[in-house]
């Protein structure tokens, strides 16, 4: 166990953000220890919760590393783990979920066999647990998604469990880190950027379990569902931020700095910043801004003419179709 930032070299780093769930955390750690693929290190980032270093010490494994930060949110905890790692591949696990022993083996093999791919993802069980007395009992089990996901699908909503992805660490140079202004939907935001950055591989195997907890006095307990039911305004603010940032996907596909990178420069960055502001206003009901948004889109379109045959051009057209479906932009009579 280590509290420093210098970790022994490993091919894969798995990051677990945690807060006040030591019992579940032990189960998550154990699932990583059982991996068939063994060239990994595990970074547990305590996001200002109760002390859990003793949970790691009970396993007596030098590949486990512990970082403690002030309460900053899940995105900040993930970023701290990313900054501490130097592995070729990065994976994730929530502190109350588990990976099956084949998880890392299958995803590493997929990426090693496809050097042009930037990420791989597998399938997972969604398991609903209900509390009976002091024990949690399984009430329902379903497969979350078996489809081959496309970027166009992701423009609508997230179809991929964040815990079942593995990506190259190098792709973060294009995508940037996690958005620390998001409280929820942070996985949707990052997976969108990963899909824009390059090829994503679907490994059609179930390699983990995503647990949702419920009791008779409350609906399903998770940060996302809690905010959705209890503070819809905050939830919608997070969702609007993700939607507004979709205008940056062409920049990521073109290999330029991403939204989360303060180094955006030049005309493309200025247009993207204008579009983000206009998106945010429009999505709050300010329809009088539509004509300004259309003018900005035309500027962005001209900038993208130089790369119209590239991946960035195709992503731009997907983003325009999303705007039309949302009723924020009228269809063009013809596109070149």
N, C-alpha and C positions, 0 to 999 in steps of 0.2 A: 504494500500500500504506500502511496506517495501523495503528499499535498503540494508538491511543486509542479512546475510546468514542463519539466524535461522528462519525457517518458521513454522507456526502452523502445527501440524500433520494432514495429510489427506491420504486417501487410494490411490488417484491418483494425480500425478503431471503432468500437461500439460506444455510443454516448447514451447515458441514462440520466435525464433530469429528474430530480426527486424532491418531494416536499411532504413531510409528515406522514409517510406511509411505510414505516420500517418493516412491517410484516410482509406486505406485498413485495417490497424491494428485495428481500431475501429470495423469494421465489423467482423474480426476474433474473437476478444474478446467477442463480443456480442453473437457469435455462441456458445462459451463455457458457457457463463452465462445461455443459454437456455437449457442446458443439463438436461435430466430427472434424471440422476445420479448426485447427488449434493455433494458427499464427495470428493472434489478435491481442489487443489490450482493451480493457473496459474502463471507461471514464465515467464515474458517477459524480454528478454536479448537484450539490445540495443548494437549492434555491431559497435560502433563508429559513429553512425549517428546523425541526428538532434535530439534534445531533444524531447521525447514523453511522459514524465511522466504525462503531463496534460491530455493525452488521457485516462490513467488509472484513474486519479482522477475524471473524468467526470462520471464514473460508480459507485463510492462510494461503492465498494465491498471489504471487508477486505481480501478476498481470492486472490486478485490480488497483485502480487509482482514484483518489478521492479529492475533490475540490469543493470548497465551501464559499459561497458568495452571499452578500446581503440580498434580501428579497427583491428580485428584479424582474420576475416573470420567466415563463418557459423559454421564450425566444432568446433572452439574454443568457440563460443557463446553457442552451444548445450552442450559442456562439462561443461561450467560454470553453466548452468542450472541444469545439472545432479549432480554436486558437491553440489549445494545448496539444493537439494531435499533429502528427506528421506522417500518417499512414497513407498508403496508396489508395485505400478504399475507406469510406465512412458509412457506418450503419447506425441505426437508432433503435431504441427500445424504451417504452414508457415503464415507469416503476411498478405498474400493476399488471403488465402483460408478459407474455413469454414467447420465446422462439423455440421451435422444434430443433432437434439436433442436426437436421439437414439444412437449416436455413443458410448459414454462411457458405457452406460447401457448394450449394447449388448456385447461389448468386455470384460468388467469386468465379466459379467455373464459367458462367455465362459471360462475364465481363472479360475474363482472360481469353476466351474463344472469339470475342468480338471486340478487337481493340478500338474500333471507331465508336462504340457505344459509350455514352457518358453515365448511364445508370441502368440498373436492372431492378425489377420488382416481382414479388411472388404473391400468392393468394393467402388469405387468412380467415380463420373462423371468427365470427362475432358471437361471443358467448355472454348471455344475460344471466347474471347471478342475482338471486333474491335472498334477503336476509331472513333466516328462520332462527329466532332466539339469538344466540351468539355466533351461529355458523352461517356461511354463505353457501347456497345450494344452486346448482345449475337449473335454470328454468327454460332456456331456449338456446339453440345453436344453429347458426346459419353461415353460409359462405358469403363473405362481404362482396366479393366481385370476382367473376371468372372471365370477364371480357378482356380483349386486347384494347387498351385505352389509347385514345388519340388526343392530340392537343385540342382539337375541336370539341371533344367531349369535356375536357377539363375547363374550357371557357364557360361551361354551364355550372359545374360543381366538381368537387373532388371525388374520384372513383377509387383512389389508391390509399391503402392504409400506410401511413407514414412509417410505421415500425417495420414494414416489409420492403423497404427500399435499401439499395446499396448503390452508392455513387462514387465516382472517382473524386478524390480530393481536389485534383487540378481544375475541375469544372467550376469550382467556387470563384476562380478568377473571372469567369464570365457572369455567373449568377449573382455574386455577392453573398453575404451572410444572411441570417434570418432577420426579418424585420422586427425590431424590438418595440415598435409602436403598436404592433398587433397583439391583442390579448388572446384571441381565438382565430381559427382558420389559418394559422401559421403554416400548417402542413400543405394546405391547398396552394398558398402563395409560393412556397418553395418548389413544390412539384411542378407547378406551371413554369417556373423559370428553368427547372432542369429539363423539361420537355422542349422548351424553346432552344436550349443550348445544344441539343444534339439527339442522337438516337437513344430511345429507351427500350429495353428488352423485357418481355413478359415471360417469366418462368412459371409455367402453368402447374405449379405444385403448391399445396397448402403447407406453409412452413411456420405457422404461429397461431396464437390465440389472442384476440383483442377482447378484454373483459369490460363489461358494463355492469355497474352495481346499482341495485334498486332495493328499496324497502317499501312497506305498505304506506308509509307516511309521505313519500316523495316519489317523483318520477325518476327515470334513469339518472344516476349521478355521474356527471362528467362536467368539465369546465364549459364545454360547448353547449350541452343541453341545458345546464343551469342558467347560463347567460341568455339563451334563446327564450326560455320560459319566464325568467325572473327579471330580465332587463333587456327587453327587445331593442330599445333604442341603442344601447351599447353594442349589441350584436350586429345591428344593421350598420352602425358606424364602421365596425371592423370589416364587414362584407363590402361596403362601399369603397373602402381603402384598397382591398384586393382587386376589385373591378377597375378602379381608377388606374392602378399600376399595370394593367394589361397593355397599356400603350407602350410600355417599355420592352415588351417581348421582341419586337423587331430589332431593337438595339442589342439585346442579348444574343439573338440568332446571328447577328452580324459580327459578334465578337467584341462589341463595344462595352464600356463600363455599364453596369446595371443600375437600377433604381437605388439600391441600397449603398451604392458607391458614390461618395461625395465628389468624385473626380469627373463627373459628366461635364463635358466641355463642348463648345462650338454650337453651330446652328441646330443640329439634331437634338442636343441636350436642351436647348432653349424651347424648341417646339414641343419636346416631350414634357417639359415642365409646364408649359402652357396647357397642354392637353390634360395633364393630371389635374390641374386646378379647375379646368372647365368640366371634366368628368365629375369631380366631387360636387360642384355646384349643381350640375344637371341632375345628378342622382338624388339630390335633396329637393327636387321639384322645381328648380329654377329654369323652366322651359324657355324663358326669354333669351337664354344664352345659347340656344341651338345654332343660330346663324354664326356666332363666333366660333363655335366648335367646328362647324363645317369648313370655315375658312382655314382654321388651323389644320384640319385633316388634309385639305388640299395642299398646304405647304409640306406636310409630312409625305404626302403622295409624291410630290416632285422630288423630294430628297431621296425617296426609295427607288426612283426610276433607274438609278445607277446600279442597283442590285436586284432589279426586277426578276431576274432568272435565279436568284438565290433563295435559300431557305427563309431569309428575312421577308422577302416579298410574299411568299405563301402565307406566313404567319400574319402579316399585315392584312391580307384579305380575309383571313379567319376572324380577325378582330373587328373588321368592318361589318361582317355578317352578324357578329354578336351585337353590335350597336343597333343594327337594323331590327333584329329580333326584339331588342329591348325597347324599340320605339324612339330611340334617341337620334336616329339619322335616317333620312329617306333614301331608298335605293337609288343608285346612279343609273341613268339611262343606258350608259355603256361604259365599260372600263377597257383601257388599252390592253 
